[in-house]
């Protein structure tokens, strides 16, 4: 029974990531910054086996955080179905992303990776962000997860299960919510 649920979890993530405006298209990514957890919302771009791809500006604080401590958590929440999926693992940074990938990103989205100042820099006004098309700061975060904590709030019984990846095989159990 836990294996059937695991299959369903992976199917839900695949559908969510590929479907515009699906709750699983967006997730809260947590890193550790100077021994303090830090979270931010990210757009999830792809899932392949147990690796999730996220795009970011290479100058962001999260890139610095993951360079210093690769441990991470990614939290998905589907408010319509009252389902939560928490993944734990590590992040590697791919700054040499395929140039062909850059060409698949919309021009509007490309702007996010071409700001003159790094994300988090102080500015006088939101409309004063300057862009430099010739300077691209695009990279990929590759989140490889080895633990899954699933929770579904439903009546009359909530469902919770935990899974660990050991020797390339997922082992899991239902647990008390």
DRENPA-249792 format. One record per residue: residue number from 1; residue in three letters; x, y, z of N, C-alpha, C, O in turn. Coordinates in Angstrom, 2 decimals. Layout:
<atoms>
(NUM; ALA; (X; Y; Z); (X; Y; Z); (X; Y; Z); (X; Y; Z))
...
</atoms>
This chain:
<atoms>
(1; UNK; (0.81; -1.21; 0.00); (0.00; 0.00; 0.00); (0.86; 1.28; 0.00); (0.55; 2.19; -0.76))
(2; UNK; (1.94; 1.39; 0.83); (2.77; 2.59; 0.74); (3.39; 2.77; -0.64); (3.62; 3.89; -1.08))
(3; UNK; (3.67; 1.64; -1.35); (4.27; 1.76; -2.68); (3.28; 2.35; -3.69); (3.69; 3.08; -4.59))
(4; UNK; (2.00; 2.04; -3.55); (0.98; 2.62; -4.43); (0.88; 4.12; -4.20); (0.73; 4.90; -5.15))
(5; UNK; (0.96; 4.53; -2.95); (0.91; 5.95; -2.62); (2.13; 6.66; -3.19); (2.02; 7.76; -3.72))
(6; UNK; (3.30; 6.04; -3.09); (4.52; 6.63; -3.63); (4.39; 6.87; -5.13); (4.78; 7.92; -5.63))
(7; UNK; (3.85; 5.90; -5.85); (3.62; 6.05; -7.29); (2.69; 7.24; -7.54); (2.93; 8.03; -8.46))
(8; UNK; (1.66; 7.37; -6.74); (0.71; 8.47; -6.88); (1.39; 9.82; -6.59); (1.12; 10.81; -7.27))
(9; UNK; (2.27; 9.86; -5.59); (2.99; 11.10; -5.26); (3.82; 11.55; -6.45); (3.78; 12.73; -6.82))
(10; UNK; (4.57; 10.64; -7.06); (5.40; 11.00; -8.21); (4.54; 11.42; -9.40); (4.91; 12.35; -10.12))
(11; UNK; (3.41; 10.76; -9.61); (2.51; 11.16; -10.69); (1.96; 12.56; -10.45); (1.91; 13.38; -11.37))
(12; UNK; (1.54; 12.84; -9.21); (1.03; 14.18; -8.87); (2.09; 15.25; -9.11); (1.77; 16.31; -9.65))
(13; UNK; (3.33; 14.99; -8.72); (4.39; 15.97; -8.93); (4.64; 16.19; -10.42); (4.80; 17.33; -10.85))
(14; UNK; (4.69; 15.13; -11.20); (4.90; 15.26; -12.65); (3.81; 16.10; -13.30); (4.09; 17.00; -14.09))
(15; UNK; (2.55; 15.81; -12.95); (1.42; 16.57; -13.51); (1.49; 18.02; -13.06); (1.31; 18.93; -13.87))
(16; UNK; (1.74; 18.23; -11.79); (1.77; 19.58; -11.24); (2.85; 20.45; -11.83); (2.62; 21.62; -12.13))
(17; UNK; (4.02; 19.88; -12.01); (5.14; 20.64; -12.54); (4.91; 21.03; -13.99); (5.36; 22.09; -14.43))
(18; UNK; (4.22; 20.20; -14.74); (3.99; 20.46; -16.16); (2.73; 21.28; -16.43); (2.51; 21.72; -17.56))
(19; UNK; (1.90; 21.50; -15.40); (0.62; 22.17; -15.59); (0.68; 23.60; -15.04); (0.92; 23.82; -13.86))
(20; UNK; (0.46; 24.55; -15.93); (0.48; 25.97; -15.54); (-0.57; 26.22; -14.46); (-1.70; 25.74; -14.56))
(21; UNK; (-0.21; 26.97; -13.43); (-1.07; 27.36; -12.31); (-1.46; 26.20; -11.38); (-2.32; 26.38; -10.52))
(22; UNK; (-0.86; 25.04; -11.54); (-1.10; 23.94; -10.60); (-0.32; 24.25; -9.32); (0.79; 24.79; -9.39))
(23; UNK; (-0.88; 23.94; -8.14); (-0.17; 24.25; -6.89); (1.23; 23.62; -6.81); (2.11; 24.19; -6.16))
(24; UNK; (1.46; 22.48; -7.44); (2.77; 21.85; -7.36); (3.78; 22.44; -8.34); (4.94; 22.01; -8.37))
(25; UNK; (3.38; 23.39; -9.13); (4.32; 24.09; -10.01); (5.22; 25.02; -9.18); (6.30; 25.41; -9.61))
(26; UNK; (4.73; 25.35; -8.01); (5.44; 26.27; -7.12); (5.71; 25.55; -5.80); (4.90; 24.75; -5.33))
(27; UNK; (6.86; 25.84; -5.21); (7.21; 25.20; -3.95); (8.03; 26.16; -3.10); (8.58; 27.14; -3.60))
(28; UNK; (8.10; 25.86; -1.82); (8.93; 26.63; -0.91); (10.26; 25.89; -0.75); (10.30; 24.76; -0.27))
(29; UNK; (11.33; 26.54; -1.15); (12.67; 25.96; -1.09); (13.38; 26.53; 0.14); (13.47; 27.74; 0.31))
(30; UNK; (13.88; 25.63; 1.00); (14.56; 26.05; 2.22); (16.05; 25.73; 2.13); (16.45; 24.66; 1.67))
(31; UNK; (16.84; 26.69; 2.58); (18.28; 26.52; 2.69); (18.69; 26.92; 4.10); (17.87; 27.36; 4.91))
(32; UNK; (19.97; 26.75; 4.39); (20.52; 27.18; 5.68); (21.48; 28.32; 5.40); (22.41; 28.19; 4.60))
(33; UNK; (21.25; 29.45; 6.06); (22.11; 30.62; 5.92); (22.60; 31.02; 7.30); (21.82; 31.52; 8.11))
(34; UNK; (23.86; 30.81; 7.57); (24.46; 31.11; 8.87); (23.66; 30.46; 10.00); (23.28; 31.12; 10.97))
(35; UNK; (23.42; 29.16; 9.87); (22.70; 28.34; 10.86); (21.23; 28.71; 11.03); (20.60; 28.28; 11.99))
(36; UNK; (20.69; 29.49; 10.12); (19.29; 29.88; 10.18); (18.57; 29.40; 8.92); (19.05; 29.66; 7.81))
(37; UNK; (17.43; 28.71; 9.07); (16.67; 28.32; 7.87); (16.15; 29.54; 7.13); (15.70; 30.51; 7.75))
(38; UNK; (16.21; 29.49; 5.82); (15.69; 30.55; 4.97); (14.84; 29.90; 3.89); (15.25; 28.92; 3.28))
(39; UNK; (13.63; 30.46; 3.65); (12.73; 29.90; 2.65); (12.39; 30.94; 1.61); (12.39; 32.15; 1.86))
(40; UNK; (12.09; 30.42; 0.41); (11.61; 31.29; -0.65); (10.79; 30.44; -1.60); (11.01; 29.23; -1.72))
(41; UNK; (9.84; 31.08; -2.29); (9.03; 30.38; -3.27); (9.81; 30.31; -4.58); (10.48; 31.26; -4.98))
(42; UNK; (9.72; 29.16; -5.22); (10.40; 28.95; -6.50); (9.43; 28.30; -7.48); (8.44; 27.68; -7.09))
(43; UNK; (9.74; 28.45; -8.75); (9.00; 27.77; -9.80); (9.77; 26.49; -10.11); (10.96; 26.53; -10.42))
(44; UNK; (9.09; 25.37; -10.02); (9.71; 24.09; -10.30); (9.60; 23.82; -11.80); (8.51; 23.88; -12.37))
(45; UNK; (10.73; 23.54; -12.44); (10.77; 23.44; -13.89); (10.69; 22.01; -14.41); (10.10; 21.77; -15.47))
(46; UNK; (11.26; 21.07; -13.68); (11.34; 19.70; -14.20); (11.58; 18.74; -13.04); (12.22; 19.09; -12.05))
(47; UNK; (11.07; 17.53; -13.18); (11.40; 16.44; -12.27); (11.78; 15.23; -13.10); (11.05; 14.84; -14.01))
(48; UNK; (12.92; 14.66; -12.77); (13.39; 13.45; -13.45); (13.92; 12.52; -12.36); (14.92; 12.82; -11.71))
(49; UNK; (13.24; 11.40; -12.19); (13.52; 10.46; -11.11); (13.45; 11.21; -9.78); (12.38; 11.70; -9.43))
(50; UNK; (14.56; 11.32; -9.05); (14.52; 12.03; -7.77); (15.30; 13.34; -7.80); (15.85; 13.77; -6.79))
(51; UNK; (15.34; 13.97; -8.98); (16.00; 15.27; -9.12); (15.04; 16.28; -9.72); (14.39; 16.04; -10.74))
(52; UNK; (14.96; 17.42; -9.06); (14.08; 18.52; -9.48); (14.94; 19.69; -9.91); (15.91; 20.05; -9.24))
(53; UNK; (14.58; 20.29; -11.05); (15.31; 21.43; -11.60); (14.57; 22.74; -11.30); (13.35; 22.84; -11.47))
(54; UNK; (15.34; 23.72; -10.85); (14.83; 25.07; -10.55); (15.78; 26.05; -11.23); (16.99; 25.86; -11.19))
(55; UNK; (15.25; 27.09; -11.85); (16.08; 28.13; -12.46); (16.25; 29.27; -11.47); (15.36; 29.55; -10.67))
(56; UNK; (17.40; 29.92; -11.52); (17.63; 31.07; -10.65); (18.71; 31.97; -11.23); (19.42; 31.59; -12.16))
(57; UNK; (18.82; 33.16; -10.67); (19.91; 34.07; -10.97); (21.12; 33.57; -10.18); (21.01; 33.29; -8.99))
(58; UNK; (22.26; 33.45; -10.83); (23.45; 32.88; -10.19); (23.98; 33.76; -9.05); (24.83; 33.31; -8.28))
(59; UNK; (23.50; 34.98; -8.93); (23.98; 35.89; -7.88); (23.09; 35.91; -6.65); (23.34; 36.69; -5.72))
(60; UNK; (22.04; 35.07; -6.61); (21.11; 35.10; -5.48); (21.74; 34.55; -4.21); (22.73; 33.83; -4.24))
(61; UNK; (21.14; 34.92; -3.10); (21.59; 34.46; -1.78); (21.47; 32.94; -1.68); (22.30; 32.30; -1.03))
(62; UNK; (20.44; 32.36; -2.31); (20.28; 30.91; -2.21); (21.45; 30.17; -2.85); (21.83; 29.10; -2.38))
(63; UNK; (22.03; 30.71; -3.91); (23.20; 30.09; -4.53); (24.36; 30.11; -3.55); (25.06; 29.11; -3.40))
(64; UNK; (24.57; 31.22; -2.88); (25.60; 31.31; -1.85); (25.32; 30.31; -0.72); (26.22; 29.61; -0.27))
(65; UNK; (24.06; 30.26; -0.27); (23.69; 29.33; 0.80); (24.02; 27.90; 0.42); (24.64; 27.18; 1.21))
(66; UNK; (23.62; 27.47; -0.78); (23.83; 26.09; -1.19); (25.30; 25.79; -1.50); (25.71; 24.64; -1.42))
(67; UNK; (26.08; 26.80; -1.83); (27.52; 26.61; -2.01); (28.16; 26.28; -0.66); (29.09; 25.48; -0.59))
(68; UNK; (27.65; 26.90; 0.40); (28.20; 26.69; 1.74); (27.60; 25.47; 2.44); (28.27; 24.83; 3.25))
(69; UNK; (26.34; 25.15; 2.15); (25.66; 24.02; 2.78); (24.62; 23.51; 1.79); (23.61; 24.17; 1.55))
(70; UNK; (24.85; 22.35; 1.22); (23.99; 21.82; 0.16); (22.66; 21.27; 0.65); (21.77; 21.00; -0.16))
(71; UNK; (22.48; 21.10; 1.95); (21.24; 20.53; 2.48); (20.06; 21.46; 2.19); (20.15; 22.68; 2.32))
(72; UNK; (18.94; 20.83; 1.81); (17.77; 21.62; 1.41); (16.49; 20.84; 1.67); (16.49; 19.63; 1.87))
(73; UNK; (15.40; 21.60; 1.65); (14.07; 21.02; 1.74); (13.19; 21.75; 0.74); (13.34; 22.96; 0.53))
(74; UNK; (12.29; 21.01; 0.13); (11.35; 21.58; -0.83); (9.95; 21.17; -0.39); (9.68; 19.98; -0.23))
(75; UNK; (9.07; 22.15; -0.20); (7.73; 21.88; 0.30); (6.69; 22.27; -0.74); (6.63; 23.41; -1.20))
(76; UNK; (5.86; 21.29; -1.10); (4.74; 21.49; -2.01); (3.46; 21.41; -1.20); (3.36; 20.63; -0.25))
(77; UNK; (2.48; 22.24; -1.56); (1.19; 22.19; -0.87); (0.07; 22.41; -1.87); (0.04; 23.41; -2.58))
(78; UNK; (-0.86; 21.46; -1.92); (-2.05; 21.58; -2.76); (-3.21; 21.92; -1.84); (-3.78; 21.04; -1.19))
(79; UNK; (-3.56; 23.17; -1.79); (-4.61; 23.65; -0.88); (-5.99; 23.13; -1.26); (-6.86; 23.01; -0.39))
(80; UNK; (-6.21; 22.81; -2.53); (-7.52; 22.30; -2.94); (-7.74; 20.87; -2.46); (-8.86; 20.50; -2.08))
(81; UNK; (-6.68; 20.08; -2.46); (-6.80; 18.68; -2.04); (-6.26; 18.43; -0.63); (-6.32; 17.31; -0.13))
(82; UNK; (-5.75; 19.49; -0.01); (-5.20; 19.40; 1.35); (-4.08; 18.36; 1.43); (-4.04; 17.53; 2.35))
(83; UNK; (-3.17; 18.41; 0.45); (-2.04; 17.50; 0.40); (-0.74; 18.30; 0.52); (-0.59; 19.37; -0.06))
(84; UNK; (0.17; 17.74; 1.30); (1.49; 18.35; 1.48); (2.56; 17.32; 1.17); (2.48; 16.18; 1.63))
(85; UNK; (3.55; 17.72; 0.38); (4.68; 16.85; 0.08); (5.95; 17.61; 0.45); (6.25; 18.67; -0.10))
(86; UNK; (6.69; 17.05; 1.39); (7.97; 17.65; 1.80); (9.09; 16.72; 1.34); (9.11; 15.53; 1.65))
(87; UNK; (10.02; 17.30; 0.60); (11.17; 16.55; 0.11); (12.42; 17.08; 0.80); (12.56; 18.29; 1.00))
(88; UNK; (13.33; 16.18; 1.16); (14.60; 16.58; 1.77); (15.74; 15.99; 0.94); (15.67; 14.85; 0.48))
(89; UNK; (16.78; 16.80; 0.77); (17.92; 16.34; 0.00); (18.99; 17.40; -0.07); (19.19; 18.16; 0.88))
(90; UNK; (19.69; 17.43; -1.20); (20.78; 18.38; -1.39); (20.63; 19.09; -2.74); (19.99; 18.58; -3.66))
(91; UNK; (21.25; 20.26; -2.83); (21.21; 21.06; -4.06); (22.62; 21.18; -4.63); (23.57; 21.49; -3.90))
(92; UNK; (22.74; 20.94; -5.92); (23.97; 21.25; -6.64); (23.65; 22.38; -7.62); (22.51; 22.55; -8.06))
(93; UNK; (24.66; 23.15; -7.94); (24.49; 24.34; -8.77); (25.13; 24.10; -10.14); (26.29; 23.72; -10.23))
(94; UNK; (24.34; 24.32; -11.19); (24.82; 24.14; -12.56); (24.87; 25.52; -13.22); (23.88; 25.98; -13.78))
(95; UNK; (26.04; 26.16; -13.15); (26.20; 27.49; -13.76); (26.51; 27.41; -15.24); (26.49; 28.43; -15.93))
(96; UNK; (26.81; 26.21; -15.73); (27.12; 26.04; -17.14); (25.93; 25.48; -17.89); (26.06; 24.57; -18.71))
(97; UNK; (24.75; 26.04; -17.60); (23.52; 25.53; -18.22); (23.62; 25.59; -19.75); (24.21; 26.50; -20.32))
(98; UNK; (23.03; 24.62; -20.38); (23.00; 24.48; -21.84); (22.47; 25.76; -22.48); (21.38; 26.20; -22.14))
(99; UNK; (23.22; 26.37; -23.41); (22.76; 27.59; -24.08); (21.43; 27.40; -24.80); (20.65; 28.34; -24.94))
(100; UNK; (21.16; 26.18; -25.27); (19.89; 25.92; -25.94); (18.72; 26.05; -24.96); (17.61; 26.43; -25.35))
(101; UNK; (18.97; 25.74; -23.69); (17.93; 25.89; -22.66); (17.55; 27.36; -22.53); (16.37; 27.69; -22.40))
(102; UNK; (18.54; 28.25; -22.55); (18.29; 29.69; -22.44); (17.32; 30.14; -23.53); (16.46; 30.99; -23.28))
(103; UNK; (17.45; 29.61; -24.71); (16.60; 30.01; -25.84); (15.16; 29.51; -25.70); (14.27; 29.99; -26.41))
(104; UNK; (14.92; 28.55; -24.81); (13.55; 28.06; -24.60); (12.79; 28.90; -23.58); (11.58; 28.74; -23.42))
(105; UNK; (13.49; 29.78; -22.89); (12.86; 30.63; -21.88); (12.30; 31.87; -22.56); (12.96; 32.47; -23.40))
(106; UNK; (11.08; 32.24; -22.19); (10.45; 33.40; -22.81); (11.29; 34.66; -22.56); (12.01; 34.75; -21.56))
(107; UNK; (11.18; 35.60; -23.47); (11.94; 36.85; -23.34); (11.57; 37.57; -22.05); (12.43; 38.17; -21.39))
(108; UNK; (10.31; 37.52; -21.68); (9.85; 38.16; -20.44); (10.55; 37.51; -19.23); (11.00; 38.22; -18.33))
(109; UNK; (10.64; 36.19; -19.22); (11.30; 35.49; -18.11); (12.81; 35.69; -18.14); (13.44; 35.73; -17.08))
(110; UNK; (13.41; 35.82; -19.32); (14.85; 36.04; -19.42); (15.28; 37.31; -18.70); (16.39; 37.38; -18.17))
(111; UNK; (14.42; 38.30; -18.68); (14.74; 39.56; -18.00); (15.14; 39.33; -16.54); (15.98; 40.05; -16.00))
(112; UNK; (14.52; 38.33; -15.90); (14.79; 38.07; -14.49); (16.26; 37.71; -14.24); (16.74; 37.84; -13.11))
(113; UNK; (16.96; 37.26; -15.26); (18.34; 36.83; -15.10); (19.34; 37.82; -15.70); (20.52; 37.49; -15.87))
(114; UNK; (18.88; 39.02; -16.02); (19.75; 40.02; -16.66); (19.72; 41.37; -15.94); (20.04; 42.39; -16.56))
(115; UNK; (19.36; 41.40; -14.67); (19.35; 42.68; -13.96); (20.78; 43.16; -13.75); (21.71; 42.37; -13.57))
(116; UNK; (20.94; 44.47; -13.78); (22.26; 45.08; -13.57); (22.77; 44.75; -12.17); (23.92; 44.37; -12.00))
(117; UNK; (21.91; 44.91; -11.17); (22.27; 44.61; -9.79); (21.80; 43.21; -9.43); (20.83; 42.70; -9.99))
(118; UNK; (22.49; 42.60; -8.49); (22.13; 41.26; -8.04); (20.80; 41.29; -7.28); (20.46; 42.29; -6.65))
(119; UNK; (20.04; 40.19; -7.35); (18.81; 40.11; -6.54); (19.13; 40.36; -5.07); (20.14; 39.88; -4.54))
(120; UNK; (18.27; 41.12; -4.43); (18.47; 41.49; -3.02); (19.18; 42.82; -2.84); (19.29; 43.31; -1.71))
(121; UNK; (19.68; 43.41; -3.94); (20.34; 44.72; -3.84); (19.30; 45.80; -3.58); (18.18; 45.73; -4.07))
(122; UNK; (19.69; 46.79; -2.81); (18.78; 47.89; -2.48); (18.66; 48.85; -3.67); (19.65; 49.19; -4.32))
(123; UNK; (17.41; 49.28; -3.94); (17.14; 50.25; -5.01); (16.20; 51.32; -4.45); (15.58; 51.12; -3.41))
(124; UNK; (16.11; 52.45; -5.14); (15.26; 53.56; -4.70); (13.78; 53.32; -4.96); (12.92; 53.75; -4.19))
(125; UNK; (13.49; 52.62; -6.06); (12.10; 52.42; -6.46); (12.01; 51.15; -7.33); (12.93; 50.88; -8.10))
(126; UNK; (10.92; 50.37; -7.21); (10.80; 49.14; -8.01); (10.93; 49.35; -9.51); (11.36; 48.45; -10.23))
(127; UNK; (10.56; 50.52; -9.99); (10.64; 50.79; -11.43); (12.04; 51.15; -11.88); (12.28; 51.37; -13.07))
(128; UNK; (12.99; 51.21; -10.93); (14.36; 51.60; -11.29); (15.29; 50.40; -11.47); (16.51; 50.56; -11.39))
(129; UNK; (14.75; 49.24; -11.71); (15.58; 48.07; -11.98); (16.10; 48.18; -13.41); (15.32; 48.36; -14.35))
(130; UNK; (17.41; 48.08; -13.56); (18.03; 48.17; -14.88); (18.40; 46.77; -15.37); (18.83; 45.92; -14.60))
(131; UNK; (18.23; 46.56; -16.66); (18.51; 45.27; -17.28); (19.64; 45.41; -18.28); (19.75; 46.44; -18.96))
(132; UNK; (20.47; 44.39; -18.37); (21.57; 44.36; -19.33); (21.52; 43.02; -20.06); (22.00; 42.01; -19.56))
(133; UNK; (20.94; 43.04; -21.21); (20.71; 41.81; -21.97); (22.01; 41.06; -22.27); (22.00; 39.84; -22.45))
(134; UNK; (23.11; 41.79; -22.33); (24.38; 41.15; -22.66); (25.02; 40.43; -21.47); (25.99; 39.71; -21.64))
(135; UNK; (24.48; 40.62; -20.26); (25.00; 39.97; -19.05); (23.94; 39.01; -18.50); (22.97; 39.43; -17.88))
(136; UNK; (24.14; 37.75; -18.75); (23.17; 36.73; -18.33); (23.69; 36.05; -17.06); (24.83; 35.58; -17.03))
(137; UNK; (22.85; 36.00; -16.03); (23.22; 35.41; -14.74); (22.31; 34.22; -14.44); (21.81; 34.06; -13.33))
(138; UNK; (22.11; 33.40; -15.43); (21.19; 32.26; -15.35); (21.93; 31.01; -14.92); (23.02; 30.71; -15.40))
(139; UNK; (21.32; 30.26; -13.99); (21.85; 28.95; -13.64); (20.72; 28.05; -13.18); (19.59; 28.49; -12.96))
(140; UNK; (21.04; 26.78; -13.05); (20.05; 25.81; -12.59); (20.46; 25.29; -11.22); (21.64; 25.09; -10.93))
(141; UNK; (19.46; 25.09; -10.39); (19.65; 24.38; -9.14); (19.10; 22.98; -9.36); (17.98; 22.81; -9.84))
(142; UNK; (19.88; 21.98; -9.02); (19.46; 20.59; -9.15); (19.27; 20.04; -7.74); (20.24; 19.77; -7.02))
(143; UNK; (18.01; 19.88; -7.36); (17.65; 19.40; -6.03); (17.45; 17.89; -6.10); (16.50; 17.41; -6.71))
(144; UNK; (18.35; 17.14; -5.48); (18.25; 15.69; -5.46); (17.75; 15.26; -4.09); (18.39; 15.49; -3.07))
(145; UNK; (16.58; 14.63; -4.09); (15.97; 14.29; -2.81); (16.08; 12.81; -2.50); (16.05; 11.95; -3.39))
(146; UNK; (16.22; 12.54; -1.21); (16.36; 11.17; -0.73); (15.35; 10.86; 0.37); (15.38; 9.77; 0.95))
(147; UNK; (14.47; 11.80; 0.67); (13.45; 11.59; 1.69); (12.17; 12.31; 1.27); (12.21; 13.42; 0.74))
(148; UNK; (11.03; 11.66; 1.52); (9.72; 12.22; 1.22); (8.84; 12.07; 2.46); (8.77; 11.00; 3.06))
(149; UNK; (8.19; 13.17; 2.83); (7.20; 13.12; 3.91); (5.88; 13.62; 3.29); (5.79; 14.77; 2.86))
(150; UNK; (4.88; 12.75; 3.27); (3.60; 13.04; 2.62); (2.52; 13.14; 3.68); (2.46; 12.32; 4.60))
(151; UNK; (1.66; 14.16; 3.55); (0.53; 14.32; 4.47); (-0.70; 14.73; 3.67); (-0.66; 15.65; 2.85))
(152; UNK; (-1.79; 14.02; 3.92); (-3.08; 14.35; 3.31); (-4.09; 14.52; 4.43); (-4.34; 13.60; 5.21))
(153; UNK; (-4.67; 15.72; 4.50); (-5.68; 16.01; 5.51); (-7.03; 15.62; 4.92); (-7.51; 16.25; 3.97))
(154; UNK; (-7.65; 14.59; 5.48); (-8.96; 14.18; 4.99); (-9.71; 13.49; 6.13); (-9.12; 12.96; 7.07))
(155; UNK; (-11.00; 13.52; 6.01); (-11.86; 12.90; 7.02); (-12.39; 11.57; 6.51); (-12.68; 11.50; 5.32))
(156; UNK; (-12.52; 10.56; 7.28); (-12.36; 10.57; 8.74); (-10.93; 10.33; 9.20); (-10.66; 10.46; 10.40))
(157; UNK; (-9.99; 9.99; 8.29); (-8.62; 9.69; 8.72); (-7.61; 10.41; 7.84); (-7.65; 10.30; 6.61))
(158; UNK; (-6.71; 11.14; 8.48); (-5.61; 11.75; 7.74); (-4.65; 10.64; 7.30); (-4.60; 9.57; 7.91))
(159; UNK; (-3.89; 10.91; 6.24); (-2.92; 9.93; 5.75); (-1.53; 10.58; 5.78); (-1.34; 11.69; 5.26))
(160; UNK; (-0.58; 9.89; 6.39); (0.80; 10.38; 6.39); (1.73; 9.19; 6.13); (1.53; 8.10; 6.66))
(161; UNK; (2.73; 9.43; 5.30); (3.71; 8.39; 4.99); (5.08; 9.03; 4.81); (5.20; 10.18; 4.36))
(162; UNK; (6.10; 8.28; 5.16); (7.49; 8.73; 4.97); (8.23; 7.70; 4.15); (8.02; 6.49; 4.30))
(163; UNK; (9.10; 8.18; 3.28); (9.88; 7.32; 2.39); (11.34; 7.77; 2.43); (11.63; 8.97; 2.52))
(164; UNK; (12.25; 6.80; 2.36); (13.69; 7.07; 2.26); (14.23; 6.31; 1.06); (13.85; 5.17; 0.81))
(165; UNK; (15.13; 6.96; 0.33); (15.78; 6.32; -0.80); (17.05; 5.65; -0.29); (17.98; 6.31; 0.16))
(166; UNK; (17.07; 4.32; -0.36); (18.23; 3.56; 0.10); (18.61; 2.55; -0.98); (17.78; 1.75; -1.41))
(167; UNK; (19.87; 2.60; -1.41); (20.36; 1.72; -2.47); (19.49; 1.79; -3.72); (19.14; 0.77; -4.32))
(168; UNK; (19.13; 3.03; -4.12); (18.31; 3.29; -5.30); (16.93; 2.67; -5.23); (16.32; 2.39; -6.27))
(169; UNK; (16.43; 2.44; -4.04); (15.09; 1.89; -3.85); (14.38; 2.65; -2.73); (14.94; 2.86; -1.65))
(170; UNK; (13.14; 3.05; -3.01); (12.36; 3.78; -2.00); (11.74; 2.79; -1.02); (11.07; 1.83; -1.41))
(171; UNK; (11.97; 3.04; 0.27); (11.35; 2.27; 1.35); (10.46; 3.22; 2.12); (10.87; 4.34; 2.44))
(172; UNK; (9.23; 2.79; 2.41); (8.32; 3.70; 3.10); (7.36; 3.01; 4.03); (7.13; 1.80; 3.95))
(173; UNK; (6.79; 3.82; 4.90); (5.80; 3.35; 5.87); (4.76; 4.43; 6.10); (5.05; 5.62; 5.99))
(174; UNK; (3.56; 4.00; 6.43); (2.58; 4.94; 6.93); (2.97; 5.27; 8.37); (3.47; 4.42; 9.10))
(175; UNK; (2.73; 6.52; 8.76); (3.01; 6.93; 10.13); (1.83; 7.74; 10.65); (0.97; 8.17; 9.89))
(176; UNK; (1.81; 7.94; 11.95); (0.74; 8.71; 12.58); (0.87; 10.16; 12.13); (1.94; 10.74; 12.22))
(177; UNK; (-0.24; 10.74; 11.65); (-0.19; 12.15; 11.19); (0.13; 13.12; 12.33); (0.21; 14.33; 12.10))
</atoms>
